[in-house]
Structure formats: structure tokens, C-alpha cells
Amino acid sequence: MDVNKLRLVCFRNFLDTTLNFNNSLNILIGNNAQGKTNIIEAIYTLLRGGTYRTKDESTLINWQEKQGYLSGEVSKDSESFQINILFQNIEKLNPLSPKTKKIIKVNKKYRSKSWLTERFYPVIFTPEDLQIIKSSPSLRRKFLDEVIINLNPTYEHYLRDYNRILFQRNILLKTERNKHNLDRHLSEWDQKIVEAGSLITWYRIKTLQLINQKVKTIHQLMTEPKETLKLKYNSNFLTTFLEEKEEIQKVFEQKLENARDKDLTLKVTTIGPHRDDYSILSDSIDLGLYGSQGQQRTVVLALKMAELELIREKDGEYPPLLLDDVLSELDAERRLFLIKLIKEKPIQTFITSIDLQDFVPYHIVESARVFKVRGGMVEENEK
């Protein structure tokens, strides 16, 4: 899968820029705050129909304009796709309706965001991802959920349903004062949250098993002496490992019932996959608690590479790899491993950096397409 061409019109700090990409390595060079990350974001947004950086899509539009536009040419499975996404700031057009309108067309046909997410699966690696190991459980859940969506796009609908049900149950716990009504409505929402939550838990357990198979091998290639890496799912209602959806549902239902008094007191749902986590262990040592910074960064890199391999197995080809200012966060050994992977495998890669000299020792500049980014302007470097 390749992104062949990208045009940005009034997108972030780009007024009208067109880029033609290499099907292997593309290097974006420039100082901070010049627009390198905005190009990475634009590629991701083109393929997924939404950005990874913010929930407020109005910020994608250049601050002086009322609308922004992305278009691109993408090839996959011997097919060509012309993708066009228009962002309109409705607030500027109509102050009474402060929303951002998004129109997606693929090969001149109107499409939904889900149409894109079901077909295109870029893998993105940013400096923020290096916090996955030692940060909050919500960040680890977010990473796992994103991998699952790439492998099973319908999971995004299940996750959205669960979050909606959880929200409604919590609202009920906070606002309903009539005990009879509360008990009756809680029983209805309990059934819904058990069904949705069991499915979320099952997907996470199964996907973590797949990641374990890949990440162990990748991690051992990167470590000396050899370390054995394992991801262990930590459910807040499962006390033993279960693989069947029906078994998970029975346990969830019982634990939710047992926690009702506690939920009523705290006025929040205390049981469910929204409070789950997973441990990342190296030879039984929890790296989130006791791992060095180097170990933690090695693990995150291994996780991203595992995601890349899982998508290749599912799709038959590698997805685009987006690396935003990651080299500066990795030491020489891990940087070499990443560059070697990019050189040896047929992966279209987009990588940002401040200095082109960072790549010279690895002898990859000669085969790359290099773009210099400055103040929302881009020029291709003549080698």
C-alpha cells in the first residue's frame, strides 16, 4: 500500500502544497514548528478520515480560512484511490452552529470515515507513544484499541457502543433519585454493558495474544543479552484467564451485580473493561515499574513493529509507516535497528527530522525522496 500524492489546501499552516512521494522512504527535514508533523498528520488523516492529534477538527483548517482540503492518490491491491476530504468550519460560516463539517469522497463517490478505516491502516509512531509503558492505563488501552481497530475495523463500533452505554449508566447513577426507577433502569443498562463489555474484553485478550507472538521475537532481535518479553492482560473483573465470550460474560455479569452497592455509593461504574490494563513484563519484571528508559523505549518500538507485522499478515502487504521525530528519541542501537528494518522491508516510510545529517551514516539518503519544510512551504531536495 502506498500514498503516491498528497495535496494540502489551507490545512494547518499549508496554504496550497502538493507532494509526490517515493514508494519506499520519504524524509521530511526542517526545524521545529515548520510543518513536518502537519504533513504526517495530513497523511494519517487522508487514510483514516480523522486526525490522531485532536478531537477538534476545526484546528485542521488554517486559522485565516473557513475551510481546508486534503486530496491524495493511494494505491492498494493493484487498485487506485483518489481520496478527497473537505473540512468546513461551520462556526465561521454560521455562528449559531459551531461545528466542523467533513465531506469525504473516494473516486468521486461520497464515503464515510468508517469506509476509510476499514481499508487503510497506517502505523504511526510519535514521541508521545514512548509514554505507553510508564504512563496511565488509558494510554495503554488506547494503543491496544487502535491495533484492534486496524485488524478488525468493526471493533471501533463496539468500542463506541460500550462507551455510550457506560456514559448513560453513569448518568443514571448520578442523577436518578427514585430508588424504584433506579433499580429498574440499572437492570436494563447492566444487561447492555455486560454484552458490550464482554465483547471488548474478548477482543483485547485475543489481540494481546497475537501481539505477544510477534513482539517476543522482535524484542529479542533488539536486546542483548536476550530478554523474554510478555504482555499480560489485567482485567478488573476476571481473576482467571478466559478465552470464551460466554464465560467472560457470565463473570462480568456476576461481578457487576456484586459491585452495585459500591456503584450506587460512588455514583460511577466501577467494573468493566474501561478500567482494565495490561502489564509489559521482561523476564517477569514489570517494565512499567522497574524498566529503564532504554528498556521502555525498546519495548514501544517492538510494539509498533509487531503492529506493522500483524497488519501485513492480515492485508498481504505492509501499511505506510509514519515516524514523527522518533529518531531523536532513540539511542544509536535502536535507531540502527529501525533504519535496518526500513531498508530491508518493502515499507513505504515517512520520517521527520531536524537534520538530514542524522541519516547520512545509514546510507539511505541516496534512495530516499527528501523534502525541506519551512514555514508551511516545501521544496524537494536535489541530491
C-alpha positions as CSV (number, residue, x, y, z in Angstrom):
1,M,0.0,0.0,0.0
2,D,1.4,3.4,-1.0
3,V,0.5,7.1,-0.7
4,N,1.6,8.4,-4.1
5,K,0.5,12.0,-3.9
6,L,-0.8,14.5,-1.3
7,R,-2.2,18.0,-1.7
8,L,-2.8,20.2,1.3
9,V,-5.0,23.3,0.9
10,C,-5.5,25.6,3.9
11,F,-4.6,22.6,6.1
12,R,-2.8,23.8,9.3
13,N,0.0,26.1,8.1
14,F,-0.1,25.0,4.5
15,L,-2.0,27.2,2.0
16,D,-1.6,25.1,-1.1
17,T,1.1,22.4,-1.3
18,T,1.4,19.3,-3.4
19,L,3.8,16.4,-2.7
20,N,4.7,13.4,-4.8
21,F,6.1,10.6,-2.7
22,N,8.5,7.7,-3.1
23,N,7.1,4.2,-2.6
24,S,9.9,3.5,-0.2
25,L,11.5,6.2,2.0
26,N,10.4,9.8,2.3
27,I,12.3,12.2,4.6
28,L,10.9,15.5,5.9
29,I,13.6,17.9,7.1
30,G,13.0,21.1,8.9
31,N,13.3,23.0,12.2
32,N,10.6,22.7,14.8
33,A,7.2,24.3,14.2
34,Q,7.7,24.5,10.4
35,G,5.1,21.9,9.4
36,K,6.7,18.5,9.3
37,T,4.3,17.0,11.8
38,N,1.4,18.6,9.9
39,I,2.4,16.6,6.8
40,I,2.5,13.4,8.8
41,E,-0.9,14.3,10.3
42,A,-2.3,15.0,6.8
43,I,-1.2,11.6,5.5
44,Y,-2.8,9.9,8.5
45,T,-6.0,12.0,8.2
46,L,-6.2,11.2,4.4
47,L,-6.1,7.5,5.1
48,R,-8.2,7.4,8.3
49,G,-10.7,10.2,7.8
50,G,-9.7,11.8,11.0
51,T,-6.7,13.1,12.9
52,Y,-4.8,11.5,15.8
53,R,-3.8,14.8,17.4
54,T,-7.1,16.4,18.4
55,K,-10.8,15.9,18.8
56,D,-11.5,19.5,17.5
57,E,-11.1,19.2,13.7
58,S,-11.7,22.9,13.2
59,T,-8.0,23.3,14.2
60,L,-7.1,21.4,11.0
61,I,-8.3,24.4,9.0
62,N,-5.8,27.3,8.5
63,W,-6.8,29.9,11.1
64,Q,-7.4,32.5,8.5
65,E,-9.7,30.4,6.4
66,K,-13.2,28.9,6.6
67,Q,-12.4,25.6,5.1
68,G,-9.5,23.3,4.5
69,Y,-8.9,20.5,2.0
70,L,-6.9,17.3,1.6
71,S,-6.6,15.2,-1.5
72,G,-4.4,12.3,-2.4
73,E,-3.7,9.3,-4.6
74,V,-3.4,6.0,-2.8
75,S,-2.7,2.5,-4.3
76,K,-3.5,-0.8,-2.7
77,D,-4.1,-4.3,-4.0
78,S,-3.5,-3.1,-7.6
79,E,-6.3,-0.5,-7.2
80,S,-6.0,3.3,-7.3
81,F,-8.0,5.5,-4.9
82,Q,-8.4,9.3,-5.3
83,I,-9.3,10.5,-1.8
84,N,-10.7,14.0,-1.1
85,I,-11.6,15.4,2.3
86,L,-13.1,18.8,2.8
87,F,-13.2,20.4,6.2
88,Q,-15.6,23.3,6.7
89,N,-15.6,25.5,9.8
90,I,-19.4,26.0,10.2
91,E,-18.8,28.4,13.1
92,K,-17.2,30.9,10.8
93,L,-20.0,30.4,8.2
94,N,-22.8,30.3,10.8
95,P,-22.0,31.5,14.4
96,L,-25.2,29.7,15.6
97,S,-23.8,26.3,14.6
98,P,-20.2,25.9,16.0
99,K,-19.3,22.7,14.3
100,T,-16.8,21.3,11.7
101,K,-18.4,19.7,8.7
102,K,-16.4,17.0,6.9
103,I,-17.1,15.7,3.4
104,I,-15.2,12.6,2.2
105,K,-15.1,11.4,-1.4
106,V,-13.3,8.4,-2.8
107,N,-13.1,8.1,-6.6
108,K,-15.8,10.8,-6.8
109,K,-18.2,8.9,-4.5
110,Y,-19.3,10.1,-1.1
111,R,-17.9,7.9,1.6
112,S,-17.9,7.7,5.4
113,K,-15.0,7.8,7.8
114,S,-15.5,4.1,8.5
115,W,-15.2,3.3,4.8
116,L,-11.6,4.6,5.0
117,T,-10.8,2.9,8.4
118,E,-11.9,-0.4,7.0
119,R,-9.4,-0.3,4.2
120,F,-6.4,1.8,5.1
121,Y,-4.2,1.1,8.2
122,P,-1.2,3.4,8.6
123,V,1.1,2.7,11.6
124,I,2.2,5.9,13.3
125,F,5.0,6.3,15.9
126,T,5.3,9.6,17.7
127,P,7.4,10.7,20.7
128,E,4.2,10.6,22.8
129,D,4.0,6.9,22.1
130,L,7.1,6.4,24.2
131,Q,5.0,7.1,27.2
132,I,2.8,4.0,26.6
133,I,4.8,1.8,29.1
134,K,5.1,4.2,32.1
135,S,2.0,6.4,31.6
136,S,-1.6,5.8,32.6
137,P,-3.6,2.7,31.8
138,S,-5.8,4.8,29.5
139,L,-2.9,5.3,27.1
140,R,-2.1,1.6,27.0
141,R,-5.7,0.8,26.4
142,K,-5.8,3.4,23.6
143,F,-2.8,1.8,21.9
144,L,-4.3,-1.7,22.1
145,D,-7.7,-0.5,20.9
146,E,-6.0,1.2,17.9
147,V,-4.3,-2.0,17.0
148,I,-7.6,-3.9,17.2
149,I,-9.3,-1.4,15.0
150,N,-6.6,-1.8,12.4
151,L,-7.0,-5.6,12.5
152,N,-10.8,-5.6,13.0
153,P,-12.4,-2.3,11.9
154,T,-15.8,-3.2,13.3
155,Y,-14.3,-3.1,16.8
156,E,-14.5,0.7,16.6
157,H,-18.3,0.4,16.5
158,Y,-18.2,-2.0,19.5
159,L,-16.0,0.4,21.4
160,R,-18.2,3.3,20.6
161,D,-21.3,1.4,21.8
162,Y,-19.6,0.4,25.0
163,N,-18.6,4.0,25.8
164,R,-22.1,5.3,25.0
165,I,-23.7,2.7,27.3
166,L,-21.1,3.4,30.1
167,F,-21.9,7.1,29.8
168,Q,-25.6,6.5,30.1
169,R,-25.2,4.2,33.1
170,N,-23.0,6.7,34.9
171,I,-25.5,9.5,34.2
172,L,-28.3,7.3,35.7
173,L,-26.2,6.6,38.8
174,K,-25.5,10.3,39.3
175,T,-29.0,11.8,38.6
176,E,-31.8,9.3,39.4
177,R,-33.1,9.8,42.9
178,N,-36.1,7.4,42.8
179,K,-34.9,4.0,44.1
180,H,-37.5,2.0,42.2
181,N,-36.8,3.8,38.9
182,L,-33.0,3.5,39.5
183,D,-33.1,-0.3,40.1
184,R,-35.4,-0.9,37.1
185,H,-33.3,1.2,34.7
186,L,-30.0,-0.1,36.1
187,S,-31.0,-3.6,35.3
188,E,-31.6,-2.6,31.7
189,W,-28.3,-0.9,31.4
190,D,-26.5,-3.7,33.2
191,Q,-27.6,-6.2,30.5
192,K,-26.3,-3.8,27.8
193,I,-23.0,-3.1,29.4
194,V,-22.3,-6.8,30.1
195,E,-22.9,-7.7,26.5
196,A,-20.8,-4.8,25.1
197,G,-18.1,-5.0,27.7
198,S,-17.6,-8.8,27.3
199,L,-17.0,-8.3,23.6
200,I,-14.4,-5.6,24.2
201,T,-12.6,-7.7,26.8
202,W,-12.6,-10.7,24.4
203,Y,-11.2,-8.7,21.5
204,R,-8.4,-7.3,23.8
205,I,-7.4,-10.7,25.2
206,K,-7.3,-12.3,21.7
207,T,-5.3,-9.4,20.2
208,L,-2.9,-9.3,23.0
209,Q,-2.2,-12.9,22.3
210,L,-1.4,-12.1,18.7
211,I,0.9,-9.2,19.7
212,N,2.7,-11.5,22.2
213,Q,3.6,-13.9,19.4
214,K,5.2,-11.1,17.3
215,V,6.7,-8.8,19.9
216,K,8.6,-11.6,21.7
217,T,10.7,-12.3,18.5
218,I,11.1,-8.7,17.5
219,H,12.2,-7.7,21.0
220,Q,14.8,-10.4,21.2
221,L,16.3,-9.2,18.0
222,M,16.8,-5.8,19.6
223,T,18.1,-6.8,23.0
224,E,21.5,-8.1,24.2
225,P,21.5,-10.2,26.3
226,K,18.3,-11.8,25.2
227,E,15.2,-10.8,27.2
228,T,11.8,-12.5,27.0
229,L,9.0,-10.0,26.7
230,K,5.4,-10.8,27.5
231,L,2.2,-8.8,27.7
232,K,-0.2,-9.8,30.4
233,Y,-3.9,-8.6,30.4
234,N,-5.1,-7.3,33.7
235,S,-8.9,-7.3,33.9
236,N,-10.7,-5.7,36.8
237,F,-13.4,-8.4,36.8
238,L,-11.6,-11.6,35.5
239,T,-9.5,-13.4,38.1
240,T,-8.5,-16.2,35.8
241,F,-7.7,-16.3,32.1
242,L,-10.8,-17.0,29.9
243,E,-11.0,-17.2,26.1
244,E,-14.7,-17.8,25.5
245,K,-17.0,-14.8,25.2
246,E,-19.8,-16.6,27.1
247,E,-17.5,-17.3,30.1
248,I,-16.4,-13.7,30.2
249,Q,-19.9,-12.5,30.0
250,K,-21.0,-14.7,33.0
251,V,-18.2,-13.5,35.2
252,F,-18.8,-9.8,34.2
253,E,-22.5,-10.1,35.0
254,Q,-21.8,-11.5,38.4
255,K,-19.1,-9.0,39.3
256,L,-21.2,-6.1,38.1
257,E,-24.1,-7.3,40.3
258,N,-21.8,-7.7,43.3
259,A,-20.5,-4.1,42.8
260,R,-23.9,-2.5,42.6
261,D,-23.9,-1.1,46.1
262,K,-20.4,0.3,45.6
263,D,-21.5,1.9,42.3
264,L,-24.6,3.4,43.9
265,T,-22.4,4.9,46.6
266,L,-19.7,6.3,44.3
267,K,-22.2,7.1,41.5
268,V,-19.9,5.6,38.9
269,T,-19.4,2.3,37.2
270,T,-16.5,0.6,38.9
271,I,-16.5,-2.7,36.9
272,G,-15.7,-3.1,33.3
273,P,-13.0,-3.0,30.5
274,H,-12.9,0.8,30.8
275,R,-10.7,0.1,33.9
276,D,-8.6,-2.7,32.5
277,D,-4.9,-2.5,31.9
278,Y,-2.1,-4.8,30.8
279,S,1.4,-5.4,32.1
280,I,4.5,-5.4,30.0
281,L,6.9,-7.9,31.5
282,S,10.6,-8.7,30.7
283,D,11.6,-12.0,32.4
284,S,8.7,-11.4,34.9
285,I,9.8,-7.9,35.7
286,D,7.2,-5.2,35.2
287,L,8.9,-2.7,32.9
288,G,6.3,0.0,33.6
289,L,7.5,0.0,37.2
290,Y,11.1,-1.1,37.1
291,G,12.3,-0.8,33.5
292,S,15.0,1.7,32.5
293,Q,14.2,4.4,29.9
294,G,16.2,2.4,27.3
295,Q,14.2,-0.8,28.0
296,Q,10.9,1.1,27.8
297,R,11.7,2.7,24.5
298,T,12.8,-0.6,23.1
299,V,9.5,-2.2,24.1
300,V,7.5,0.6,22.5
301,L,9.5,0.2,19.2
302,A,8.9,-3.5,19.4
303,L,5.2,-3.0,19.9
304,K,4.9,-0.7,16.8
305,M,6.9,-3.2,14.7
306,A,4.6,-6.0,15.9
307,E,1.6,-4.0,14.8
308,L,3.2,-3.5,11.4
309,E,3.7,-7.2,11.0
310,L,0.2,-8.1,12.1
311,I,-1.3,-5.8,9.5
312,R,1.0,-7.2,6.8
313,E,-0.3,-10.7,7.7
314,K,-3.9,-9.6,7.6
315,D,-3.6,-7.4,4.4
316,G,-0.9,-9.2,2.5
317,E,1.3,-6.0,2.3
318,Y,2.8,-3.5,4.7
319,P,0.9,-0.4,5.6
320,P,2.6,3.1,5.4
321,L,4.8,3.7,8.4
322,L,4.7,7.3,9.8
323,L,7.6,8.2,12.1
324,D,7.3,11.7,13.6
325,D,10.5,12.9,15.2
326,V,11.2,9.5,16.6
327,L,14.9,9.1,15.7
328,S,15.9,11.9,18.2
329,E,14.2,9.9,21.0
330,L,16.1,6.6,20.3
331,D,19.7,5.7,21.1
332,A,22.1,4.6,18.4
333,E,21.4,0.9,18.8
334,R,17.6,1.2,18.5
335,R,17.9,3.8,15.7
336,L,20.1,1.4,13.7
337,F,17.5,-1.4,14.2
338,L,14.7,0.8,12.9
339,I,16.7,2.1,9.9
340,K,17.7,-1.5,9.0
341,L,14.1,-2.6,9.1
342,I,13.1,0.3,6.8
343,K,15.9,-0.6,4.4
344,E,15.2,-4.3,4.2
345,K,11.4,-4.5,4.1
346,P,9.0,-3.1,1.4
347,I,7.5,-0.5,3.7
348,Q,6.6,3.0,2.5
349,T,8.0,5.2,5.3
350,F,7.6,8.8,6.1
351,I,10.1,10.1,8.7
352,T,10.7,13.6,10.1
353,S,13.9,15.1,11.5
354,I,15.6,18.4,12.0
355,D,18.9,17.5,10.3
356,L,19.5,15.4,7.2
357,Q,22.9,14.5,8.6
358,D,21.1,12.2,11.0
359,F,20.6,9.8,8.1
360,V,24.0,10.0,6.4
361,P,25.7,7.2,8.5
362,Y,23.0,4.8,7.4
363,H,23.4,5.3,3.6
364,I,19.7,5.7,2.9
365,V,19.5,9.3,1.7
366,E,20.6,8.3,-1.8
367,S,17.4,6.1,-2.3
368,A,15.1,8.5,-0.4
369,R,13.0,11.4,-1.5
370,V,13.9,14.3,0.7
371,F,11.7,17.3,1.4
372,K,12.7,20.5,3.1
373,V,9.9,22.0,5.2
374,R,10.0,25.7,6.2
375,G,7.1,27.9,7.3
376,G,4.4,25.9,5.6
377,M,6.4,25.7,2.4
378,V,8.0,22.6,0.9
379,E,10.8,22.1,-1.6
380,E,12.3,18.8,-2.7
381,N,15.9,18.4,-2.0
382,E,18.1,17.9,-5.1
383,K,20.6,15.1,-4.4
